[in-house]
């Protein structure tokens, strides 16, 4: 959590603070809220979004997937779901290589006999 100058740890962040942290515009964060189920900041009594540390972590992860890893929105959404479920992030080509390796191993075992 972020530390303020007086040593107090902050529990909630405004959308502007989070936007500055991740170097995105606030409207981008509002758009991401509509696209990612895992990003749902609460609203205070005044109706302003308040982000917790967990929300900020999700925003950083989404930004990394979209900007650094060059995922599409749909691809990033799927990656977050895989991470949440704990499923390995195996692509189709990786699965095919595993199947080919298994097939070749069985062939090798037959040849040895």
N, C-alpha and C positions, 0 to 999 in steps of 0.2 A: 504494500500500500504506500501511497505517496506520503512523505513527511512534509509537514508545513514548517516554516522557519522557526516556530516556537516549539517544535518537537512533537506536536500532536499529529496522530495519524488520521487521515481523512477516510471516512466511510463511504461517502457518495461523491460522485463527480457530475458536473453538468455536461450537456452534450457539447458545448463549446470547449470545455477542458479536454474531453476525450478526443474531439476532432483535432485539437492542437497536438495532443500526444501522438496520435497516429498519422498526423500530417495529411488529413483528409478534410473535406468540407463537411459541415453539419448535415447538409442535405443528402450527402452520400451515406452517412450513418443512418439517417431516417429511411433511405431506400433499402439499405441492408436489413433493417428491421422487418421490412415487408417480405424479404426474400429468404431470410434465415430464421427458422423456428427457435434456434438456440440463442438468438439475440432478442431479448424482450426486457428492456429496462423498465423499471417501475416508474410511475409518475407520482409526484408529490401533490399536496393539496391544491397547489396553484396550477396543476396540469403540466408542469415542467418535467422532462425526463431526468431521472436520477440513475446513474450507472454505478453499480457496485464493482469491486475489484474483479469478480468473476465475469461481469459483463465486459469490462475493459479487456480482460484476457481473451474473450471470444472475439472482440473487435480486432485485436492484434492478430489473432489467428486467421480471421477472414481476410484481413489486409495482406497478410503474408501469402495466403493461397492465391488471392487474386492478382496482386501486384508482383510478387517475387517468383512464385511458381507458375504464373500465367494461366491459372485455371479459369474456366468460364464460371459464371454464377452457378449453373447447374452442377458442374464438376466440383466446385468448392462445397456446395451443399451436400453432395454425396460423400465427399471426403470427411466432412464434419460428422455426418451420420455414422460412417465407418469407424471413426475415432471414438465416438460416443458408445457405440456398441462393442468396441474392442475387437472388431473383425480385422484381420490383416488386410492391408491395402494391396492386394494382388491384382495386377492388370490381366486382361485376357491373354496377352502374349506370354506373360509369365506362367500362367496356368498351362498354356499349350506346351511351353518348354518343359515343365514338370512332367506332363503326360508323355512327351517324347522320351525324356530321360527314363521314366519308368518302363516304357515299352522297350527301349534299348537294353536296359538292365535285365529284363526278362529274357530277351533274345540272347544276351551274353550268358546268362545262366543255363539256357538250353544248349548252347554250343559247348559249354564246358562239360556237360554231362555225357 
